[in-house]
């Protein structure tokens, strides 16, 4: 679904910004009383965080 090896994601600040935005938006949605959207964005934040910072590259 996502190509996490794309050159667009090479700069560290972009990876941090994308992951951080998803997680902050999840908190915002939860605070607004929308737990379904909060879980969706928390899942996206966890997915991007895992692929950007934890998973090993296949180099």
NUTORDO-826679 format. One record per residue (C-alpha): x, y, z; residue number from 1. Coordinates in steps of 0.25 Angstrom, whole numbers, plus 5000, padded with zeros to 4 digits. Layout:
 east north   up seq
    X     Y    Z NUM
...
***
This chain:
 east north   up seq
 5000  5000 5000   1
 5011  5009 5003   2
 5025  5010 4998   3
 5034  5014 5010   4
 5046  5013 5002   5
 5043  5024 4992   6
 5053  5035 4992   7
 5043  5045 4997   8
 5044  5039 5011   9
 5059  5040 5011  10
 5060  5053 5020  11
 5059  5050 5034  12
 5050  5062 5037  13
 5040  5057 5027  14
 5039  5044 5034  15
 5038  5050 5048  16
 5027  5060 5043  17
 5019  5050 5036  18
 5019  5040 5048  19
 5017  5052 5058  20
 5005  5058 5050  21
 4998  5044 5050  22
 5000  5042 5065  23
 4996  5057 5069  24
 4984  5056 5060  25
 4980  5043 5067  26
 4981  5050 5081  27
 4973  5062 5075  28
 4962  5052 5069  29
 4961  5045 5083  30
 4959  5059 5090  31
 4948  5062 5081  32
 4941  5050 5084  33
 4943  5042 5071  34
 4950  5029 5076  35
 4949  5022 5062  36
 4957  5033 5055  37
 4966  5033 5066  38
 4969  5019 5065  39
 4971  5020 5050  40
 4981  5031 5051  41
 4988  5024 5063  42
 4989  5012 5054  43
 4995  5020 5043  44
 5005  5027 5053  45
 5009  5013 5058  46
 5011  5007 5044  47
 5019  5019 5039  48
 5027  5019 5052  49
 5030  5005 5051  50
 5034  5005 5036  51
 5042  5018 5037  52
 5050  5016 5050  53
 5049  5001 5054  54
 5049  4992 5042  55
 5062  4989 5035  56
 5065  4992 5021  57
 5067  4981 5012  58
 5080  4987 5006  59
***
